[in-house]
Amino acid sequence: MKRIISVLLSFAIMLTALCVPAFAEGGTGGSGNIDGGGGSMGNATSHGSWNPGNEGVRITVVRASDHAVVTTPFDLTNKQPAAGIYHFGKVSKIQYNGGAALSPVQGGYSYKNPAQPIPRIISTNGNNNIEAIKRYFCSEYAVKLIAEQTGMDYETLIGGEYKILLEPIAYYKYEGVMIATTATEAAMYDEVVSGHLRTWMGSLTHKNLPLSMFLETADLGYPAWSGSTTQHATNSAIKSSLGLGIVRFEEQPEEPTITTYDYEYRTNTEVITAVEVSGGQSDPDNPVTVRFNILGTTYTVSNVYYPDGDSQLAWVRWTTPDTPQDVTITVSVSGPGSAQGTIQCKIVDLDENPPPNPVADDRNDSFSPSAVPSRAEKTSAQWSIWRPWWYAYWVWHSTGKDSGYWCDHGWWEFDLDRYSASLSASMTITPDTMNPTASGTTMKSGYGINEVVTARVSSSQRSATTALQNAVSYFPEFNYDSFWRLLDRVSISSSSSRLEFQTNEYSTYNRRTHFTPIWYPDGAYTVNTWVIDCWTPVGMLSVNLSDTLTISGNLWDDWHIAPMR
């Protein structure tokens, strides 16, 4: 075994506080769910230590409709952390999950000491009072304090359009310095230091801290936690599901039962599907094998290794069917580990809603241009693979005077190999070459345009990265909605792609073109293209692009009507 870590009982709070617009000082404004346990944190070591009560809560106001962070997070604590404490700034879990990176800072840590102290959040003995936590954060005092600190109007904050995200913080010593982290920051930092934080501080950073708050019902895009409340959590579980509570200000209607999909894929696309394997230790003596059954075909991934207490992604490349459908993938694991047993995939066809044929007498007198939408972007990804190696430890066994033998009593150690991928892409729209009066990037409405998208994928593990395969263009005359064009894959290699409009069935010359409406007003004509389906073990890379031409005049300006001779 690489590590020997004492197994401790932990404490867990399931907090989904529900506050209503009417508050009573010191009273409760909602309800929550409670689960708990207790136990010792263990002894301090030369690598790290933590004193119970050295804690706080990071508070962020989030818009309920789109989960957007609308205020700068701030930290609430009863303590006065050391002036030189290391921290990662004021970044919320939502922002980290959206792609924000860790940015370490020494000193300058800001916080607010409330006049009414916050109740104990991280417990080591199971005696904390969940009702006190709910009363505090649902109280008029706490919510007015949050409004004051964030600069929001109190009545606006409690009006039902916003929610409050709570994240527990711990202040602890690690490798000789004081550090402040939320549960999410601790998990991300552990990945940076190759698992050493978990080794020495795991009872705090990977158990009591993340399990001090989690959701009983899904909210703000985060799932309810159904995993263990007594074991160390993996980094990925912490980042996706732990170390958060939510306060809301209106009764939420019961949501209808719908299918939750783990992945959404496009038809006829090479994709990567991954699961996280954990439990026990997987090494060459006790290996894990993962099998994915997809549409009747079994894909086998052998030699999935990881140290005790950690995890490893296992993934498979496959090509989606050419018709839209739901696909259920079953996953089986042999060896010491376990993983998610089923994966729900939704296969969609984006080639089913192209624009209608424009005609010469089309009109849209009420047209008002819309802003170009901000579609999801993720241009880089990082993942890692545990690599086991044998640490030889030779011991002499005596069998008598001057006789005996050497025996290797070694064990498996693990190194973490890191990989990454990045996506860059560009698009260009130009007047169609059949347009007789276009000049540079200026053209008359009613004529066609061409588009070229080029993309390049760089990866340190090519077998774990697909090419860029799809692009979808949206147009201003449809307010970047309603209709779109799925581009053709003109040429694709493992690292580069070129995509263009499909041949237009309404084009006299079978051109790869999109016809601008003759009624489109003079000015900017901007096409928006979402470049998607470059897959990695940790998800899809995508880019949101746009390019602009200038409309001046219309096709009828090129017609001359004269009397017959």
ZATIMI-499218 format. One line per 10 residues: number of its first residue (from 0); their letters; for each residue x, y, z of C-alpha. Coordinates in nm, 4 decimals, padded with zeros to 6 digits, always signed. Layout:
<pases>
NUM = A = X Y Z  ... .
</pases>
This chain:
<pases>
0 = MKRIISVLLS = +00.0000 +00.0000 +00.0000  +00.1269 +00.3463 -00.0809  -00.0356 +00.5115 +00.2168  -00.1528 +00.4129 +00.5623  -00.4225 +00.6580 +00.6687  -00.6327 +00.6137 +00.9798  -00.9974 +00.5663 +00.8973  -01.2051 +00.8090 +01.1019  -01.5728 +00.8663 +01.1425  -01.6911 +01.1913 +00.9861 .
10 = FAIMLTALCV = -01.9683 +01.4415 +01.0223  -02.2078 +01.5270 +00.7409  -02.4711 +01.7959 +00.7037  -02.7233 +01.7871 +00.4230  -02.8169 +02.1543 +00.3848  -03.0706 +02.2825 +00.1399  -03.2090 +02.5717 +00.3410  -03.5375 +02.7162 +00.2212  -03.6057 +03.0769 +00.3224  -03.9253 +03.2684 +00.2580 .
20 = PAFAEGGTGG = -03.9538 +03.6470 +00.2227  -04.0808 +03.6877 +00.5801  -03.8076 +03.6539 +00.8424  -03.8062 +03.6561 +01.2197  -03.4865 +03.7556 +01.4016  -03.3293 +03.4397 +01.5355  -03.6092 +03.2250 +01.3954  -03.6144 +02.9668 +01.1185  -03.7398 +03.0535 +00.7723  -03.7356 +02.7097 +00.6180 .
30 = SGNIDGGGGS = -03.6477 +02.3471 +00.6476  -03.3492 +02.1260 +00.5877  -03.2345 +01.7682 +00.5996  -02.9876 +01.6402 +00.8577  -02.7494 +01.3485 +00.8621  -02.4534 +01.3212 +01.0944  -02.1897 +01.1226 +01.2637  -01.8881 +01.1978 +01.4736  -01.5322 +01.1118 +01.5533  -01.1817 +01.2321 +01.6038 .
40 = MGNATSHGSW = -00.9881 +01.4261 +01.3428  -00.6713 +01.2374 +01.4343  -00.3416 +01.3792 +01.5514  -00.1432 +01.6653 +01.4061  +00.1650 +01.5722 +01.2040  +00.4709 +01.7570 +01.0834  +00.2947 +01.7950 +00.7488  -00.0228 +01.9614 +00.8702  -00.2701 +02.0379 +01.1436  -00.6096 +02.1970 +01.2004 .
50 = NPGNEGVRIT = -00.7800 +02.3335 +01.5096  -01.1588 +02.2842 +01.5306  -01.3384 +02.6148 +01.4876  -01.0827 +02.7489 +01.2386  -01.3456 +02.7839 +00.9708  -01.5721 +03.0150 +00.7791  -01.8272 +03.0260 +00.4979  -01.7863 +03.1708 +00.1478  -02.1063 +03.3433 +00.0344  -02.2076 +03.4100 -00.3271 .
60 = VVRASDHAVV = -02.5324 +03.5453 -00.4695  -02.6445 +03.3500 -00.7767  -02.9260 +03.4222 -01.0235  -03.1708 +03.1336 -01.0106  -03.2710 +03.1396 -01.3781  -02.9283 +03.0805 -01.5369  -02.7017 +03.0066 -01.2365  -02.4932 +03.3175 -01.3096  -02.2760 +03.4577 -01.0280  -02.3984 +03.8164 -00.9768 .
70 = TTPFDLTNKQ = -02.1842 +03.9330 -00.6825  -01.8219 +03.8992 -00.5794  -01.8026 +03.6229 -00.3177  -01.7047 +03.7173 +00.0363  -01.5960 +03.5134 +00.3383  -01.7736 +03.5175 +00.6736  -01.5818 +03.3889 +00.9779  -01.5630 +03.4263 +01.3538  -01.1809 +03.4080 +01.3367  -00.9064 +03.6543 +01.2439 .
80 = PAAGIYHFGK = -00.6878 +03.4563 +01.0023  -00.3135 +03.5274 +00.9988  -00.2065 +03.8236 +00.7871  +00.0237 +03.6085 +00.5749  -00.2204 +03.3230 +00.5148  -00.2174 +03.1663 +00.1687  -00.5469 +03.1625 -00.0215  -00.6904 +03.1522 -00.3742  -00.8863 +03.4755 -00.3832  -01.2642 +03.5064 -00.3833 .
90 = VSKIQYNGGA = -01.3821 +03.2454 -00.6351  -01.6999 +03.0404 -00.5988  -01.7602 +02.6748 -00.6759  -01.9740 +02.7747 -00.9759  -01.6864 +02.9786 -01.1191  -01.4360 +02.6951 -01.0682  -01.6733 +02.4481 -01.2321  -01.7055 +02.6948 -01.5179  -01.3318 +02.6813 -01.5885  -01.1664 +02.9228 -01.3419 .
100 = ALSPVQGGYS = -00.8181 +02.8117 -01.2373  -00.6513 +02.8217 -00.8960  -00.4548 +03.1418 -00.8433  -00.2537 +03.1308 -00.5170  -00.2007 +03.4512 -00.3174  -00.0096 +03.5143 +00.0055  -00.1610 +03.7727 +00.2369  -00.4321 +04.0235 +00.1642  -00.7035 +03.7793 +00.2684  -01.0291 +03.9707 +00.3276 .
110 = YKNPAQPIPR = -01.3109 +03.8528 +00.5504  -01.6061 +03.9744 +00.7556  -01.6503 +03.9066 +01.1267  -02.0267 +03.9177 +01.1926  -02.1581 +04.0821 +01.5075  -02.3634 +03.7679 +01.5646  -02.1147 +03.4788 +01.5338  -02.1869 +03.1997 +01.2874  -02.2559 +02.8583 +01.4412  -02.0042 +02.5751 +01.4189 .
120 = IISTNGNNNI = -01.9967 +02.4402 +01.0618  -01.7279 +02.1687 +01.0557  -01.7875 +01.9276 +01.3425  -01.5531 +01.6613 +01.4755  -01.7904 +01.4979 +01.7217  -02.1369 +01.5125 +01.5684  -02.2687 +01.7579 +01.8279  -02.3244 +02.0608 +01.6068  -02.6793 +02.1913 +01.5704  -02.8099 +02.1879 +01.2149 .
130 = EAIKRYFCSE = -03.1140 +02.3862 +01.3251  -02.8839 +02.6637 +01.4484  -02.7100 +02.6720 +01.1089  -03.0416 +02.6996 +00.9271  -03.1767 +02.9628 +01.1653  -02.8617 +03.1691 +01.1207  -02.8403 +03.1739 +00.7412  -03.2183 +03.2111 +00.6990  -03.2410 +03.4903 +00.9548  -03.3161 +03.8490 +00.8655 .
140 = YAVKLIAEQT = -02.9871 +03.9475 +01.0261  -02.7762 +03.7169 +00.8056  -02.9570 +03.7987 +00.4819  -02.9390 +04.1747 +00.5481  -02.5683 +04.1317 +00.6221  -02.5249 +03.9512 +00.2887  -02.7160 +04.2253 +00.1070  -02.4968 +04.4895 +00.2711  -02.1702 +04.3093 +00.1924  -02.2622 +04.2416 -00.1706 .
150 = GMDYETLIGG = -02.4229 +04.5789 -00.2386  -02.7584 +04.4252 -00.3306  -03.0916 +04.5730 -00.2349  -03.2391 +04.3594 +00.0411  -03.5871 +04.3407 -00.1110  -03.4357 +04.2433 -00.4469  -03.2285 +03.9703 -00.2842  -03.5292 +03.8081 -00.1168  -03.7622 +03.8597 -00.4150  -03.7236 +03.5055 -00.5471 .
160 = EYKILLEPIA = -03.4928 +03.5664 -00.8445  -03.1701 +03.4965 -00.6541  -03.0233 +03.2261 -00.4335  -02.7345 +03.2284 -00.1875  -02.4558 +02.9745 -00.2329  -02.2770 +02.8737 +00.0881  -01.9353 +02.7030 +00.0857  -01.7579 +02.5967 +00.4061  -01.3955 +02.7138 +00.4444  -01.1195 +02.5689 +00.6611 .
170 = YYKYEGVMIA = -00.8067 +02.7499 +00.7856  -00.5277 +02.5010 +00.8474  -00.1525 +02.4538 +00.8445  -00.0037 +02.2499 +00.5603  +00.3695 +02.1987 +00.5049  +00.4536 +02.4775 +00.7484  +00.2212 +02.7529 +00.6208  -00.1359 +02.8553 +00.6954  -00.3782 +02.8104 +00.4075  -00.7474 +02.8898 +00.3526 .
180 = TTATEAAMYD = -00.9524 +02.6743 +00.1151  -01.3067 +02.5849 +00.0355  -01.3685 +02.2141 -00.0239  -01.3504 +02.2700 -00.4011  -01.0201 +02.4578 -00.3727  -00.8751 +02.1813 -00.1540  -00.9669 +01.9185 -00.4152  -00.8162 +02.1242 -00.6973  -00.5014 +02.1930 -00.4937  -00.4671 +01.8228 -00.4127 .
190 = EVVSGHLRTW = -00.4533 +01.7531 -00.7858  -00.1733 +02.0079 -00.8200  +00.0346 +01.8413 -00.5454  -00.0270 +01.4874 -00.6770  -00.2476 +01.3726 -00.3898  -00.0205 +01.4758 -00.1020  -00.2788 +01.7068 +00.0577  -00.5207 +01.4154 +00.0789  -00.2468 +01.1954 +00.2253  -00.1669 +01.4264 +00.5151 .
200 = MGSLTHKNLP = -00.4851 +01.6295 +00.5639  -00.7513 +01.4043 +00.4113  -00.9639 +01.3703 +00.7264  -01.0228 +01.7455 +00.7015  -00.9874 +01.8338 +00.3329  -01.1472 +01.5230 +00.1834  -01.3964 +01.4259 +00.4530  -01.5104 +01.6636 +00.7277  -01.4804 +01.9826 +00.5184  -01.6591 +01.8659 +00.1996 .
210 = LSMFLETADL = -01.9144 +01.6594 +00.3918  -02.0017 +01.9510 +00.6206  -02.2435 +02.0764 +00.3534  -02.4089 +01.9063 +00.0594  -02.7483 +01.9057 -00.1095  -03.0355 +01.6728 -00.0371  -03.2227 +01.7860 -00.3494  -03.0641 +01.9011 -00.6746  -03.0327 +02.2777 -00.7214  -02.8290 +02.5322 -00.9219 .
220 = GYPAWSGSTT = -02.7105 +02.2539 -01.1482  -02.5628 +02.0492 -00.8602  -02.6940 +01.7013 -00.7765  -02.8198 +01.5681 -00.4483  -02.5457 +01.3745 -00.2701  -02.6152 +01.0029 -00.2364  -02.2638 +00.8783 -00.1689  -02.0932 +00.7825 +00.1553  -02.1079 +01.0258 +00.4484  -01.8370 +00.8452 +00.6458 .
230 = QHATNSAIKS = -01.5555 +00.7937 +00.3943  -01.3012 +01.0194 +00.2271  -01.4428 +01.1657 -00.0941  -01.2583 +01.1745 -00.4251  -01.1508 +01.5033 -00.5781  -01.4016 +01.4730 -00.8597  -01.6882 +01.4027 -00.6178  -01.5949 +01.7068 -00.4117  -01.5786 +01.9310 -00.7180  -01.9088 +01.8079 -00.8581 .
240 = SLGLGIVRFE = -02.1259 +01.7515 -00.5512  -01.9839 +01.8400 -00.2088  -01.8967 +02.1426 +00.0002  -02.2049 +02.3552 -00.0724  -02.5391 +02.4582 +00.0718  -02.8093 +02.6756 -00.0856  -03.0499 +02.9322 +00.0584  -03.3514 +03.0216 -00.1549  -03.6351 +03.2681 -00.1044  -03.9454 +03.1151 -00.2543 .
250 = EQPEEPTITT = -04.1234 +02.7858 -00.2522  -04.0051 +02.5793 -00.5452  -04.2715 +02.3871 -00.7404  -04.2237 +02.0151 -00.7537  -04.0355 +01.9380 -01.0706  -04.1726 +01.6745 -01.3085  -03.9817 +01.3512 -01.3412  -03.7629 +01.3675 -01.6485  -03.4765 +01.1641 -01.7820  -03.1396 +01.2987 -01.6754 .
260 = YDYEYRTNTE = -02.8723 +01.2485 -01.9370  -02.5055 +01.2070 -01.8554  -02.4014 +01.2991 -02.2106  -02.5569 +01.4668 -02.5122  -02.3950 +01.3655 -02.8396  -02.4543 +01.4401 -03.2070  -02.5364 +01.1713 -03.4626  -02.2532 +01.0053 -03.6569  -01.9837 +01.1517 -03.4312  -01.6826 +00.9920 -03.2651 .
270 = VITAVEVSGG = -01.7127 +01.0550 -02.8916  -01.5476 +00.9602 -02.5634  -01.7461 +00.8271 -02.2673  -01.5798 +00.8064 -01.9256  -01.6506 +00.6760 -01.5770  -01.4609 +00.7261 -01.2539  -01.3381 +00.4064 -01.0886  -01.2556 +00.3999 -00.7166  -01.2446 +00.1678 -00.4194  -00.9559 -00.0305 -00.2766 .
280 = QSDPDNPVTV = -00.6283 -00.0154 -00.4652  -00.5752 -00.1263 -00.8239  -00.2225 -00.2296 -00.9151  -00.0621 -00.4945 -01.1414  -00.1184 -00.7560 -00.8699  -00.4868 -00.6634 -00.8308  -00.5902 -00.4837 -01.1504  -00.9235 -00.3306 -01.2421  -01.0902 -00.3962 -01.5777  -01.3861 -00.1887 -01.6995 .
290 = RFNILGTTYT = -01.6308 -00.3043 -01.9669  -01.8687 -00.0715 -02.1515  -02.1630 -00.2315 -02.3322  -02.2789 +00.0092 -02.6037  -02.5497 -00.0826 -02.8538  -02.4641 -00.4511 -02.8273  -02.0855 -00.4109 -02.8501  -01.8591 -00.4577 -02.5462  -01.5542 -00.2346 -02.5138  -01.2937 -00.3503 -02.2609 .
300 = VSNVYYPDGD = -01.0523 -00.1169 -02.0794  -00.7864 -00.3147 -01.8922  -00.5220 -00.2195 -01.6368  -00.7013 +00.0747 -01.4775  -00.4676 +00.1568 -01.1877  -00.4973 +00.3916 -00.8881  -00.3738 +00.4042 -00.5246  -00.5888 +00.3302 -00.2240  -00.8200 +00.6203 -00.1465  -00.7974 +00.7702 -00.4946 .
310 = SQLAWVRWTT = -00.9643 +00.7124 -00.8299  -00.9004 +00.6909 -01.2029  -01.1038 +00.7766 -01.5099  -01.1624 +00.4937 -01.7559  -01.2942 +00.5821 -02.0995  -01.3879 +00.4418 -02.4379  -01.4033 +00.5923 -02.7888  -01.7024 +00.5004 -03.0006  -01.9107 +00.6426 -03.2850  -02.2712 +00.7415 -03.2313 .
320 = PDTPQDVTIT = -02.5462 +00.6048 -03.4591  -02.6655 +00.8109 -03.7550  -03.0212 +00.8449 -03.6209  -03.1314 +01.0351 -03.3073  -03.2139 +00.8130 -03.0102  -03.1505 +00.7505 -02.6421  -02.8651 +00.5124 -02.5654  -02.8127 +00.3427 -02.2290  -02.4539 +00.2300 -02.1682  -02.4012 -00.0370 -01.9031 .
330 = VSVSGPGSAQ = -02.0711 -00.0462 -01.7193  -01.9252 -00.3424 -01.5304  -01.6067 -00.3478 -01.3241  -01.3942 -00.6481 -01.2280  -01.1277 -00.6148 -00.9622  -01.1248 -00.4161 -00.6393  -01.3019 -00.1051 -00.7722  -01.6513 +00.0105 -00.8620  -01.8030 +00.2715 -01.0949  -02.1302 +00.4161 -01.2170 .
340 = GTIQCKIVDL = -02.3332 +00.1246 -01.3501  -02.5344 +00.2953 -01.6254  -02.4748 +00.6022 -01.8423  -02.7653 +00.7741 -02.0167  -02.6821 +00.9335 -02.3534  -02.9042 +01.1486 -02.5742  -02.8159 +01.1379 -02.9442  -02.9483 +01.4395 -03.1364  -02.9473 +01.5313 -03.5050  -02.8622 +01.8965 -03.5677 .
350 = DENPPPNPVA = -02.9229 +01.8623 -03.9407  -03.3014 +01.8738 -03.9114  -03.3795 +02.2457 -03.9042  -03.2084 +02.4317 -04.1922  -03.3441 +02.7740 -04.2941  -03.6370 +02.7871 -04.5396  -03.5947 +02.9068 -04.8962  -03.5896 +03.2898 -04.9087  -03.7992 +03.4484 -05.1829  -03.7879 +03.7853 -05.3535 .
360 = DDRNDSFSPS = -04.1007 +03.9308 -05.1919  -04.0123 +03.8342 -04.8315  -04.0608 +04.1169 -04.5793  -03.9941 +04.1663 -04.2107  -04.0740 +04.5281 -04.1300  -04.0643 +04.4700 -03.7538  -03.7156 +04.3124 -03.7507  -03.4859 +04.4198 -03.4690  -03.1348 +04.2693 -03.4504  -03.0401 +04.0553 -03.1503 .
370 = AVPSRAEKTS = -02.7082 +04.0396 -02.9720  -02.4782 +03.7509 -03.0616  -02.5356 +03.4825 -02.7944  -02.2664 +03.3647 -02.5565  -02.2646 +02.9898 -02.6130  -02.0611 +02.7540 -02.3960  -01.6864 +02.7526 -02.4544  -01.4205 +02.5185 -02.3248  -01.0932 +02.5391 -02.5125  -00.8672 +02.3256 -02.2935 .
380 = AQWSIWRPWW = -00.8870 +02.0159 -02.0761  -00.6569 +01.8325 -01.8371  -00.6666 +01.4752 -01.7114  -00.4250 +01.2336 -01.5466  -00.3365 +00.8648 -01.5321  -00.1890 +00.6845 -01.2335  +00.1231 +00.4857 -01.3249  +00.2244 +00.2146 -01.0743  +00.5850 +00.1189 -01.0081  +00.7371 -00.1287 -00.7694 .
390 = YAYWVWHSTG = +00.9321 +00.0007 -00.4710  +01.1752 -00.2778 -00.3825  +01.2465 -00.3289 -00.0122  +01.4858 -00.6168 +00.0427  +01.4898 -00.7936 +00.3799  +01.7457 -01.0563 +00.4953  +01.5892 -01.3732 +00.6374  +01.8364 -01.5763 +00.8399  +01.8029 -01.9560 +00.8316  +02.1019 -02.0320 +01.0501 .
400 = KDSGYWCDHG = +02.4583 -01.9297 +01.1142  +02.5967 -01.7575 +00.8073  +02.3028 -01.8675 +00.5955  +01.9767 -01.7164 +00.4817  +01.8193 -01.5405 +00.1903  +01.7045 -01.1999 +00.0752  +01.3332 -01.1390 +00.0173  +01.1710 -00.8417 -00.1485  +00.9047 -00.6985 +00.0841  +00.8355 -00.4024 -00.1401 .
410 = WWEFDLDRYS = +00.5099 -00.2405 -00.2414  +00.3476 -00.0524 -00.5259  +00.4049 +00.3217 -00.5518  +00.2207 +00.5487 -00.7977  +00.3213 +00.8427 -01.0119  +00.0608 +01.0717 -01.1672  +00.1102 +01.1362 -01.5389  -00.0702 +01.4503 -01.6550  -00.2147 +01.5070 -02.0022  -00.3903 +01.7949 -02.1717 .
420 = ASLSASMTIT = -00.5657 +01.8993 -02.4910  -00.6452 +02.2389 -02.6390  -00.8697 +02.3572 -02.9205  -00.8254 +02.6632 -03.1405  -01.0672 +02.7568 -03.4179  -01.1547 +03.0410 -03.6517  -01.4326 +03.1197 -03.8978  -01.4618 +03.3413 -04.2030  -01.7725 +03.4444 -04.3951  -01.7383 +03.5935 -04.7434 .
430 = PDTMNPTASG = -01.9764 +03.6946 -05.0210  -02.0422 +03.4004 -05.2506  -01.8160 +03.4125 -05.5560  -02.1285 +03.4093 -05.7762  -02.2260 +03.7476 -05.6287  -02.1606 +03.9945 -05.9173  -02.1538 +04.3193 -05.7180  -01.9847 +04.2318 -05.3879  -01.6749 +04.4281 -05.2958  -01.4489 +04.2892 -05.0248 .
440 = TTMKSGYGIN = -01.6652 +04.2385 -04.7173  -01.9528 +04.4546 -04.8453  -02.2466 +04.3076 -05.0352  -02.6120 +04.3624 -05.1120  -02.8803 +04.1665 -04.9295  -03.0469 +03.8823 -05.1164  -02.7192 +03.7277 -05.2303  -02.5469 +03.4282 -05.0766  -02.2520 +03.3989 -04.8414  -01.9939 +03.1241 -04.7904 .
450 = EVVTARVSSS = -01.8375 +03.0144 -04.4632  -01.5186 +02.8299 -04.3734  -01.4383 +02.7031 -04.0226  -01.0894 +02.5750 -03.9461  -00.9870 +02.4126 -03.6209  -00.6733 +02.2626 -03.4725  -00.6503 +02.0245 -03.1776  -00.3307 +01.9833 -02.9775  -00.3059 +01.6923 -02.7338  -00.0345 +01.5270 -02.5286 .
460 = QRSATTALQN = -00.2351 +01.2015 -02.5481  -00.3717 +01.1755 -02.9000  -00.5515 +00.8460 -02.8357  -00.7640 +01.0220 -02.5739  -00.8715 +01.3140 -02.7938  -01.0952 +01.3224 -03.0981  -01.0766 +01.5683 -03.3844  -01.3085 +01.8676 -03.4018  -01.6075 +01.7268 -03.5889  -01.9075 +01.9604 -03.5926 .
470 = AVSYFPEFNY = -01.9990 +02.3259 -03.6278  -02.3449 +02.4830 -03.6249  -02.4128 +02.8288 -03.7694  -02.6905 +03.0613 -03.6559  -02.8091 +03.3722 -03.8399  -02.9224 +03.7211 -03.7401  -03.2460 +03.7149 -03.9454  -03.3639 +03.4328 -03.7156  -03.2333 +03.6062 -03.4003  -02.9693 +03.3290 -03.3730 .
480 = DSFWRLLDRV = -03.2467 +03.0805 -03.3007  -03.5296 +02.9020 -03.4842  -03.3156 +02.7788 -03.7793  -02.9494 +02.6846 -03.8233  -02.7073 +02.5082 -04.0541  -02.4945 +02.2077 -03.9612  -02.1683 +02.2443 -04.1524  -02.0119 +01.9729 -04.3691  -01.6881 +01.8036 -04.2645  -01.4878 +01.8893 -04.5754 .
490 = SISSSSSRLE = -01.1609 +01.7533 -04.4404  -01.0703 +01.6114 -04.0992  -00.7509 +01.4634 -03.9607  -00.6555 +01.3816 -03.6031  -00.5328 +01.7366 -03.5433  -00.7033 +01.9653 -03.7953  -01.0505 +02.0143 -03.9394  -01.2104 +02.2208 -04.2138  -01.5869 +02.2647 -04.2304  -01.8101 +02.4542 -04.4739 .
500 = FQTNEYSTYN = -02.1791 +02.5064 -04.5427  -02.3551 +02.2077 -04.6905  -02.4674 +02.2384 -05.0522  -02.7822 +02.4512 -05.0562  -03.0731 +02.2717 -05.2218  -03.2120 +02.6087 -05.3313  -02.8908 +02.7196 -05.5034  -02.9122 +02.7228 -05.8859  -02.5417 +02.6381 -05.9046  -02.5380 +02.3861 -05.6140 .
510 = RRTHFTPIWY = -02.3241 +02.6240 -05.4093  -02.2235 +02.5834 -05.0447  -02.4095 +02.9010 -04.9611  -02.6555 +03.0685 -04.7299  -02.8838 +03.3298 -04.8844  -02.9266 +03.6517 -04.6906  -03.2883 +03.7772 -04.6855  -03.3544 +04.0577 -04.9307  -03.5247 +04.2618 -04.6573  -03.2215 +04.2604 -04.4270 .
520 = PDGAYTVNTW = -03.1400 +04.6214 -04.3316  -02.8136 +04.7951 -04.4204  -02.5361 +04.7488 -04.1652  -02.3594 +04.4614 -03.9959  -02.4586 +04.1046 -04.0841  -02.3022 +03.8736 -03.8219  -02.3082 +03.4935 -03.8331  -02.2597 +03.3022 -03.5074  -02.1043 +02.9524 -03.5195  -02.0747 +02.7107 -03.2301 .
530 = VIDCWTPVGM = -01.7793 +02.4765 -03.2919  -01.8305 +02.1495 -03.1021  -01.7501 +01.7804 -03.0655  -01.3830 +01.7655 -02.9849  -01.4030 +01.5021 -02.7097  -01.1607 +01.4258 -02.4243  -01.1905 +01.1975 -02.1189  -01.3105 +01.4986 -01.9179  -01.5687 +01.6283 -02.1628  -01.6130 +01.8223 -02.4838 .
540 = LSVNLSDTLT = -01.4074 +02.1157 -02.6086  -01.6004 +02.3899 -02.7876  -01.5595 +02.7449 -02.9184  -01.8135 +03.0207 -02.9861  -01.7198 +03.2150 -03.3029  -01.8626 +03.4975 -03.5099  -01.7737 +03.6956 -03.8232  -01.9332 +03.9951 -03.9890  -02.0063 +04.1283 -04.3378  -02.1582 +04.4668 -04.4250 .
550 = ISGNLWDDWH = -02.4934 +04.4898 -04.6031  -02.5345 +04.7924 -04.8297  -02.8371 +04.7939 -05.0600  -03.0234 +04.4907 -05.1909  -03.0363 +04.2605 -05.4902  -03.3053 +04.4710 -05.6637  -03.0522 +04.7553 -05.6962  -02.8717 +04.5427 -05.9566  -03.1817 +04.5132 -06.1778  -03.2486 +04.7602 -06.4586 .
560 = IAPMR = -03.5960 +04.7864 -06.6090  -03.6268 +04.9502 -06.9535  -03.9081 +04.9671 -07.2121  -03.9108 +04.7098 -07.4904  -03.8008 +04.8313 -07.8321 .
</pases>
